[in-house]
Amino acid sequence: MNVANPDVAYEVSINPATLEEIGRLPLTTQEEFTTVFDRARDAQKIWAQTSYKERASYVLKMADYIRDNADELASIISQDNGKLKIDALNTEVIPSIMSCTWYAKNAPKVLKDELLPPASMMFFNKWSKRVFQPIGVLGIISPWNYPFSIPFGELVMGLMAGNAVVLKVAAQTPMVGEAIERVVKASGLPDGLFTHVVGSGSKVLSSMLENGADKIFFTGSTFAGKQVMKSCAEYLVPCSLELGGNDAMVVLEDAPIERAVNGGMWAAYQNAGQSCGGVKRVYVHEKVYDDFIKMAVAKTKALRHGNNGHDADMGSVTTEKQFQQLEKELQMALDNGAQIAAQSQAVGEQKGYFFPATLLTNVTSDMEFMQDEIFGPFMPVVKVRSEAEAIELANKSQYGLTASVWTRNNAHGKKVAKQLHAGAVTVNDHLYTHGLSNTEWGGPKESGIGRTHGALGLFEVAESKIVNWDILPTLSKNNAWWFPFDEASYKTMLKMTAYAKPRSAFEWIGLNLTVIPKVMKKMMSSWKVDNDR
């Protein structure tokens, strides 16, 4: 633990599973922010000129460091966030290694120059190329629920596209930010291209915008995301927002019940339910409802929550405020008629913010509990009479991040998936696609704006530019629509409307013989001006 200097303000990290302080980092000052961005801009100008191969060499060294220090990094994430080490390893460490290898290999393919031939014979001489260039200095503000993998994936995308990155991790997990610093430093990345800053979210955002951040990436609540968008609008700075979710799990009458229960429980209870893409609402067909509930009750009771090394299944909630909020939300559900069907059992020391995995029945879709994003280990189950009812209820939400369909028929599952209003829909699984580097992440409605991960994520960290040229630069002295104008040029261009959308092949051939020669004549002719006039 760092020794505190009484003259310096710190961000303190408390292990939510033990309530012990595990470290503290000094807050970044306004003067330091100016220096950080000045250095980032200077470094980025040089970095933008490097090849994808050179950028990838640094990113792959980051993957080496994460792989070789996986146990240590999992421990840091676990202590800072409260999740179990195996949870940190599965959902943060391993996906981060895979993100390095995927973006190192695929960024050159996704962001390669693309030749665009003429879109019409009217512009036969006009050719274009789409090129992708870096945006500049990216500001990333990340949450506490996945403090390592969420910002790290965006960091790697940003660097591979040629940008510099300034990162602020959540105030509750500062030691993870320090760990990311070590990962980057181990790669030998040139100074200035990456900086981890420390401070409150709103103050850091203001400092980023005041110092010229070229784009902001924010992951967090919908309420906070709207504030970020307002702040960015004042500076006309673009932002990518990955916000809340109230994700539905649809269990059809032909679902493989054991897989549905096992997968649904993991997606609902994993990370103590603190996943924006986790299961938040479960709609089970009445024909399999009883079997589903019976199995889910037994397995929820068998789950263990606590700080007990490898003899636990679920860790703690990350903050005291979140723990208290979950207590209120559970009571709200019970007051509205919901019933606790089963809860996990406590193991080991219970000093921290441990909230039991809770299976809820007698839940209705009109409950406030079912309409809001509940960020905790709850699995509320609703019985439905038909597939159509399940789809209707699943779509009845202001959020649209993820959803899942459970069925023995993949073809039918994919048809249902297309009817669900969500950015990612999985068949017979849930949540894990955030760990797939090639699939974008994000959703419609109040779940945010923009996408991260995959090709679309790379497009978010790059600027597209069109370079257009004339293949007849010496022969062509003019364009048909350039000066000078007269009645004849108007009539020629009027006939060109039919050339743009001919009524028949015969008309098109006729225009080629009569109008195009006139157009070519103007293109090849000099514009002679009477200088004595």
Disulfide bonds with the S-S distance in Angstrom:
none
